[in-house]
Amino acid sequence: MVSTVLATVGLVNLALRMPRAVHGAAPLPRRMQGTLDQELVRLRHAEALLRSDAVRSEERYFWLAHVANLLLNIGGAVVVGLGYDAWRRGIISAGIGIAIGEVILWSYPWQPARHWRAYRQRYTPLDLDARSR
């Protein structure tokens, strides 16, 4: 039961944190499809997706994500140990869970942060405002 709960938490977390701008700008048409205002709204939405993915990709360096992984799995081990008197099983499960959680944290795509920096270097807010006039 504890493993099921931990796995469900992990899957939900993964599903909610998947990169949203996976294909970059490739799927966007090369020509404008709407009015200038509609295209600016679309551009701002695309920027928000890229920025959001960039923030998520940097979470690997945020200590709180690693502590949460550790505490969640240790909590599961304590429940198994105290509730079922199976400390060995709980510790093994926690070790596996911690290892998998760390692999997930460190293997999250790192490209969005680089892409966001490159985008901001090429297109400053001033350029975007000038093009929108």
Residue pairs with C-beta under 8 A, 6 or more apart in sequence:
2 76
2 79
2 80
2 83
2 90
2 93
3 76
3 93
5 76
6 72
6 73
6 76
6 93
6 97
9 72
10 97
10 100
10 101
10 104
14 104
17 56
17 108
19 53
19 56
19 57
19 109
19 112
20 49
20 52
20 53
21 46
21 49
21 50
21 52
21 53
21 112
24 50
24 115
25 46
28 42
28 46
32 39
33 39
34 42
36 132
40 132
43 128
47 119
50 112
50 115
50 116
50 119
51 116
53 109
53 112
53 116
54 112
54 113
54 115
54 116
54 117
56 108
56 112
57 108
57 109
57 110
57 111
57 112
57 113
58 113
59 65
59 105
59 108
60 105
60 106
60 108
60 110
65 105
66 102
66 105
69 97
69 98
69 101
69 102
69 105
70 98
70 101
72 97
72 101
73 93
73 94
73 95
73 97
73 98
73 101
74 94
76 90
76 93
76 94
76 97
77 87
77 90
77 91
77 93
77 94
78 90
79 90
80 86
80 87
80 89
80 90
80 93
81 87
81 90
81 91
84 90
